[in-house]
Amino acid sequence: MQSFENLIQASAHGLSAIFSPLRARLKGEGEARRTQLAQLLGLNVAQLVCGVGFNVELPRIPDLPRFIGFATRDAMLAERNYLFIHDRYRALSVNNIVEIYAALGKSPGTAGEWSDLVMSRLNNIEGQLEETINPVLIGGYKLEVRAIYENRLASPALVNARLDPNYAVLRDITNESMIMLEISAIPADAFLRHPGVTIDEKARGLFQNLIPRDAVASYIAEHPDADPERKLAAALGAA
């Protein structure tokens, strides 16, 4: 029996040690082979595909995708991405998702290379949030958003997209804008001047000492007659 964490964190030697003893016990191809292999490991198919597919050592074992039933590595990665994007904490637990982000954070690629994949998953989760109030989904979503930033997967393009006004309510649910400032995903000056950031977010950043007082004072001086900034000026006086 194997845990998802063991699978996604295993070294190349560790992956070989996990799968080699099972070679003689496998029959069939494709999905049937993956189902059997997952059962032997005590996992489900999504955990198998994502655990292997997101393991940073996968390129060092070129025959592993075929061993678990895929014609090519590209076919495996396409299935991996589909399962990751569309799962809503069913086949993959929130802990599994957090482990995936940790693995992506350790990969040799840049955060920008994963932006489309991360945004596609978030959009799928957020679409479900808009349909129903589900405490389990909301709790997982909060942990997931923090994991993205803590593992340095928020590229400048992703941060800019997440600061769109249409995401303001969702940012409030997860405290996302404060997390951005906390890990320096965006400079405080740029945050203050971003058109998608609400005045409440700016004030919150000030009160939580995530935006320096002098940065707020300079920003207010640039917008002396703007009504929303009067609220921020009052916050500066109270901070």
MORA-V243256 format. One record per helix or strand of 2 or more residues. SS is the DSSP state (@ for helix, = for strand). FROM is the first residue (numbers start at 1). TO is the last residue. If there is no record, write none. Layout:
# MORA-V243256
ss=SS from=FROM to=TO
ss=SS from=FROM to=TO
This chain:
# MORA-V243256
ss=@ from=4 to=9
ss=@ from=12 to=20
ss=@ from=23 to=25
ss=@ from=30 to=41
ss=@ from=45 to=53
ss=@ from=58 to=60
ss=@ from=64 to=67
ss=@ from=73 to=86
ss=@ from=94 to=106
ss=@ from=111 to=131
ss=@ from=135 to=150
ss=@ from=156 to=162
ss=@ from=165 to=174
ss=@ from=176 to=182
ss=@ from=188 to=193
ss=@ from=199 to=207
ss=@ from=213 to=222
ss=@ from=227 to=238
